[in-house]
Amino acid sequence: WLPQKLISPTLRMASAIRIVFAALVAALALHLHVVDATAAALGGLDAGDPKLLAAIELVRRRGLTDNPQLVAVERLAAAALPRAALEDTEPSDDQRSGGKPEEALVSEQLMSIAAGALPLARTSTQSISPRSVPDGSCSLALLDGGELRLLARNADSQDEAGDTGDADVVVHKNATVVFLLSEPGSTWSSSAWEQSLKPLLDVALPCGWNANSSTANLAECHGSTQEVHFVWLTYYFGGGASWQLLQQLRARLRTEVSEVAADPSLAVQEAEARFHFIKTPARHIRAANCWLPSVLNRWSWIGGSLSVVNGSAHNMPLLRTRTSDARGTWAPAWVPGPASLVSGPLRWFGLACGEDNEAYEGWPAPSTNMTGAVALIARGSCSFYGKAQRAQAAGAVGVVIFSHEEVPISMGCAPPDPCHQTLSLRPVMVGHGQGLLLLEGLFPHWLASNGSDSSAMELLANLDAARHGPDVLGLQGGSGGLRRFGSAGSGLRSVALQTMGMQYEQRIAERRASFEQQATTASNAERVIRVVDSQTMDRGSLEVPLPSETAEAIRSGGFDQLEMELWLDCPGHLDKNCGPWDFEMNLYLCSENVTSHPRWCRDSKANLGRWITAYGREGRWLSNNSAALPLLAAAGDSDILHFQAVGWQNYNVTLFFLLRRSAPDGEDARGPVLARLPLWEGGKFDEKYNERHPPMNFSVPAGAKRAILSTMLTGHGWGAEEANCAEFCNHTHHFSVNGNEEIVRAFPVAGTETGCEDQVSEGVVPNQYGSWPAGRAGWCPGKHVDWWEADVTPWLLDGSSQLNSISYRALFQGRSYEPEPASDPQSNGFAAEIHLTSALTFYGAAEGGEEATYTKQEEAGGEVGAVKGQRQPP
């Protein structure tokens, strides 16, 4: 391991023995946490002694860095190495040009090991978690020289954010920054870094960068309050490969922009102002210069690692990669140490979906002998839990599932699988290309023989624990803090979606800040009330008393506009702590002697708002709930806000009311509420649905100047009927007042592949798990449900003495829906349902009269929640 010209063969052997002995002693020292005994544990060697360096290199060259005991040697040695020696070491010119001299390569590898293994206490004492704001500014060296300076986010003013100094590029505190990192063995980075940059360009330059963009449009993007910057860097030098990778990426950026831009020179200039390529690898950035190394260390994790060798060809390596793992407790977690190590022959197990185990897309029939083997399984047709459970029952000791996408995902579990019954093996997932590589390695003659030769090679698979770092992380503009990215299965498209999601949350925060600022002005036309402050939703339910001062503030302030900002945060802001499914959640105002229950009501007429939880992620939303404002204004002193989710979800809930009083002559001014008439509820969607929703008659209150129809309508049910209603079919809902023109609510995106993914900028939580991208009828996983309103004033009959009527019907393909049983029903599917809250609200004139007063009363027929009064304009 040392230069051969310096040491004779005999001395080399003696040195090797001493080095191995020192490594074992060092590992034991770390195991006992005797960090102060570093020098003694390494045989009394000085930090700069070549034998110490050789000891580390022994671990590296043997390919055993995933072994936790040997990693202990690296950590102790790294702590002993002079910091300056690490910081000043860079690849030589030969390495940058592609050559790898032995001495330089050894130096680089040692530096990578040491820098990556530095104890966390040596980088930062700051508590770093998702949504936290890192301390201080960040300075990074650019690829072609110069400095990128990210100004501090925790400063109250731009002056406190940090001196820009001589920095060539300065990113202000309100800009969103996304870091993309390349790590050896990461399927995601190796795939995503080869993709087109168009998704990121569309986000970074929203004013345009292609042939349809003008010079003026491009200029408008510079200095935007929602600037986005993408920062690219590698974890290690990689023998000069990192330089080449970043240079190629920058060249591709210029090419992609130049090929389509109307003004290539300007477009490239603007693009390079948002895309930054960092010279120093992440593991070698000085902690004193930037908080990024601390974040990467704190956010690293122990996960799976797969290596496969060809036992029929002298154990020639076939594949070594980082894997995606099980999410949740249905499979054992990866832990350092020999307990996680699994080895065995790799054998093909098909789709693993039942007794008649199917082959996969023309490949040979699955093996029937899984005893002691690592099962190779194709994704699809059944659950991850079911696949792993069947492989375990067949005797497998490990499971490798390959995806139908190039980037594997974290594997979740949900009913009807018994997710509480933890399996004994640890399933992992690899990408589609990697899976085909393993299949071709197992059956090398299958394709060439057109499927006639299924003779198998002997492949040996090893599954072990390894420490991984994040491929992508974000820093939201303003004080939004750090972000983990969710399931990034579609590569750079997923990065773009997550960035759009951060921008949406930034807009929410900015709007609330604007309301809070306006609340201090003389007009007092806006106000923010924190109604729920980080209270825990237990098993899908949370009851919070509505403060009497909140209702009084609504009444006395004469507010006619209400927005709700809701946070559903998961413990630690970690995806693994979030509920795995998309469940409907409603907010009700429960009143004693008024609703069905004084605390846990679920009355449609008491519904204030609706949200759909995200698949395995937390979310924050801003919704217009002005239609429900009359209910809050009429609230009593003992009324309860009741959050109710269909599933047993657990979240930390925060809720703000953003109240606004419109100008009397404004387009959105509603005037004082005279009455609110609850209309229809939903129900089972079938051929008799319309019969159960007959027309309703009503009288117009005296003084009414405006009538608004408000509905909150979502379709549910899938997998039980051929039309896949009412979640994935476009059913239409028709309302008519006094027989006039119908007002139609339709759902054209229902059933489309990306109907919900296309709404990320409107609040859909990006990069969820499950089937979140597909369009639904009136809702999306991880999004608020909008109230849909229509002004029906023109169709009202003159005079309060005349009887008016309003009708409603729901259709599918132009006629009443007649369910047809699905030809291939899903075991956990259910029949079509419509969830509907609807009301007709009457408003008086927006000017004149006395100060607004609100009183709770009951309309004829026992309808609840009507309010009346006059309001004086501000």
Summary of the structure (lengths in Angstrom):
residues: 874
radius of gyration: 31.5
end to end distance: 83.7
largest distance: 112.3
contacts: 2979
relative contact order: 0.08
helix: 27%
strand: 26%
